[in-house]
């Protein structure tokens, strides 16, 4: 019986650690995804306006050059956002967070089968890793 309780305590600690990790990842990837989207939309709109504007020739940087710089920034940010999969990684962390919360309910309600909850935790971790490394993977 003591072994079972120690095993459950271990699974609970691991699930709590993964929960902290995925909660942090969820926040960071959400910030990266939303922040880059705001930059893309804002800079694209400003570049479009500047491309049509004429402010005179006395400015150190012309409107066209500034529009070009903003367009280049949009290209870089959108490429990084898509290649690093900001939204996919946010979704993976969110799905894992939800699954871990459900697992914690099972761990804390007696009677709990240690083999069942440990297999569930391993499956959650494996699914999380698969979602992170698989381009275009959708959370399960």
LORO-807029 format. One record per residue (C-alpha): residue in one letter; x, y, z. Coordinates in Angstrom, 3 decimals. Layout:
BEGIN
site code=A, u=X, v=Y, w=Z
...
***
This chain:
BEGIN
site code=X, u=0.000, v=0.000, w=0.000
site code=X, u=2.848, v=2.384, w=0.849
site code=X, u=4.459, v=1.646, w=-2.507
site code=X, u=1.232, v=2.533, w=-4.283
site code=X, u=0.972, v=5.831, w=-2.382
site code=X, u=4.598, v=6.678, w=-3.166
site code=X, u=3.970, v=5.871, w=-6.823
site code=X, u=0.881, v=8.066, w=-6.901
site code=X, u=2.792, v=10.865, w=-5.167
site code=X, u=5.524, v=10.577, w=-7.806
site code=X, u=3.009, v=10.706, w=-10.678
site code=X, u=1.302, v=13.671, w=-9.022
site code=X, u=4.609, v=15.560, w=-8.661
site code=X, u=5.503, v=14.843, w=-12.286
site code=X, u=2.052, v=15.919, w=-13.490
site code=X, u=2.299, v=19.123, w=-11.435
site code=X, u=5.751, v=19.863, w=-12.888
site code=X, u=4.500, v=19.271, w=-16.431
site code=X, u=1.461, v=21.397, w=-15.650
site code=X, u=3.689, v=24.310, w=-14.556
site code=X, u=5.819, v=23.869, w=-17.675
site code=X, u=2.871, v=23.763, w=-20.086
site code=X, u=1.168, v=26.718, w=-18.361
site code=X, u=4.351, v=28.754, w=-18.837
site code=X, u=4.668, v=27.562, w=-22.449
site code=X, u=1.041, v=28.393, w=-23.113
site code=X, u=1.552, v=31.969, w=-21.912
site code=X, u=4.835, v=32.495, w=-23.749
site code=X, u=3.669, v=31.024, w=-27.075
site code=X, u=0.411, v=32.959, w=-26.817
site code=X, u=2.382, v=36.171, w=-26.309
site code=X, u=4.694, v=35.332, w=-29.226
site code=X, u=1.808, v=34.406, w=-31.514
site code=X, u=-0.434, v=37.352, w=-30.658
site code=X, u=2.453, v=39.815, w=-30.501
site code=X, u=3.776, v=38.825, w=-33.901
site code=X, u=0.261, v=38.961, w=-35.377
site code=X, u=-0.207, v=42.500, w=-34.043
site code=X, u=3.174, v=43.523, w=-35.488
site code=X, u=2.316, v=41.998, w=-38.870
site code=X, u=-1.083, v=43.682, w=-39.113
site code=X, u=0.051, v=47.056, w=-37.760
site code=X, u=3.254, v=47.308, w=-39.768
site code=X, u=1.492, v=46.157, w=-42.952
site code=X, u=-1.148, v=48.858, w=-42.550
site code=X, u=1.432, v=51.556, w=-41.817
site code=X, u=3.555, v=50.446, w=-44.784
site code=X, u=0.523, v=50.633, w=-47.076
site code=X, u=-0.240, v=54.184, w=-45.939
site code=X, u=3.390, v=55.274, w=-46.196
site code=X, u=3.726, v=53.824, w=-49.679
site code=X, u=1.023, v=56.242, w=-50.844
site code=X, u=2.073, v=59.215, w=-48.721
site code=X, u=4.186, v=62.168, w=-49.689
site code=X, u=5.652, v=64.108, w=-46.796
site code=X, u=8.149, v=66.129, w=-48.747
site code=X, u=11.828, v=65.634, w=-49.341
site code=X, u=13.124, v=67.317, w=-46.208
site code=X, u=12.779, v=64.180, w=-44.041
site code=X, u=15.938, v=62.147, w=-43.334
site code=X, u=14.087, v=58.935, w=-44.228
site code=X, u=11.598, v=58.945, w=-47.052
site code=X, u=8.121, v=57.475, w=-46.621
site code=X, u=8.902, v=54.927, w=-49.332
site code=X, u=12.056, v=53.786, w=-47.542
site code=X, u=10.204, v=53.519, w=-44.246
site code=X, u=7.408, v=51.554, w=-45.954
site code=X, u=10.032, v=49.219, w=-47.409
site code=X, u=11.635, v=48.713, w=-43.989
site code=X, u=8.258, v=47.955, w=-42.412
site code=X, u=7.400, v=45.529, w=-45.212
site code=X, u=10.713, v=43.766, w=-44.700
site code=X, u=10.008, v=43.529, w=-40.957
site code=X, u=6.561, v=42.053, w=-41.683
site code=X, u=8.141, v=39.467, w=-43.978
site code=X, u=10.704, v=38.462, w=-41.371
site code=X, u=8.226, v=38.319, w=-38.472
site code=X, u=5.630, v=36.353, w=-40.441
site code=X, u=8.259, v=33.902, w=-41.663
site code=X, u=9.598, v=33.340, w=-38.151
site code=X, u=6.052, v=33.011, w=-36.790
site code=X, u=5.100, v=30.364, w=-39.334
site code=X, u=8.399, v=28.442, w=-39.318
site code=X, u=8.553, v=28.230, w=-35.526
site code=X, u=4.859, v=27.343, w=-35.323
site code=X, u=3.894, v=29.814, w=-32.598
site code=X, u=0.183, v=28.991, w=-32.810
site code=X, u=0.775, v=25.220, w=-32.999
site code=X, u=3.029, v=25.336, w=-29.932
site code=X, u=0.503, v=27.428, w=-28.021
site code=X, u=-2.221, v=24.904, w=-28.902
site code=X, u=-0.013, v=21.964, w=-27.860
site code=X, u=0.654, v=23.556, w=-24.482
site code=X, u=-3.020, v=24.410, w=-24.020
site code=X, u=-4.156, v=20.869, w=-24.869
site code=X, u=-1.522, v=19.365, w=-22.565
site code=X, u=-2.512, v=21.739, w=-19.769
site code=X, u=-6.121, v=20.608, w=-20.043
site code=X, u=-5.193, v=16.919, w=-20.132
site code=X, u=-2.922, v=17.336, w=-17.100
site code=X, u=-5.680, v=19.047, w=-15.133
site code=X, u=-7.969, v=16.113, w=-15.885
site code=X, u=-5.228, v=13.689, w=-14.848
site code=X, u=-4.783, v=15.507, w=-11.527
site code=X, u=-8.476, v=14.973, w=-10.812
site code=X, u=-7.980, v=11.243, w=-11.355
site code=X, u=-4.803, v=11.144, w=-9.239
site code=X, u=-6.480, v=12.855, w=-6.294
site code=X, u=-9.678, v=10.793, w=-6.223
site code=X, u=-9.478, v=7.434, w=-4.494
site code=X, u=-9.186, v=4.690, w=-5.431
site code=X, u=-6.631, v=5.451, w=-8.098
site code=X, u=-4.903, v=2.840, w=-10.245
site code=X, u=-1.207, v=3.809, w=-10.374
site code=X, u=-0.590, v=2.013, w=-13.662
site code=X, u=-3.534, v=3.756, w=-15.308
site code=X, u=-2.523, v=7.271, w=-14.248
site code=X, u=1.148, v=6.695, w=-15.051
site code=X, u=0.197, v=5.473, w=-18.543
site code=X, u=-2.059, v=8.509, w=-18.965
site code=X, u=0.782, v=10.845, w=-17.944
site code=X, u=3.159, v=9.152, w=-20.395
site code=X, u=0.547, v=9.473, w=-23.149
site code=X, u=0.029, v=13.192, w=-22.380
site code=X, u=3.791, v=13.824, w=-22.534
site code=X, u=4.155, v=11.846, w=-25.769
site code=X, u=1.205, v=13.672, w=-27.373
site code=X, u=2.641, v=17.024, w=-26.287
site code=X, u=6.045, v=16.219, w=-27.792
site code=X, u=4.453, v=14.971, w=-31.014
site code=X, u=2.370, v=18.145, w=-31.367
site code=X, u=5.423, v=20.345, w=-30.824
site code=X, u=7.647, v=18.576, w=-33.348
site code=X, u=5.004, v=17.816, w=-35.994
site code=X, u=4.352, v=20.661, w=-38.399
site code=X, u=0.648, v=21.108, w=-38.835
site code=X, u=-0.284, v=18.717, w=-36.033
site code=X, u=-3.533, v=19.480, w=-34.319
site code=X, u=-3.992, v=19.051, w=-30.569
site code=X, u=-5.782, v=15.926, w=-29.392
***
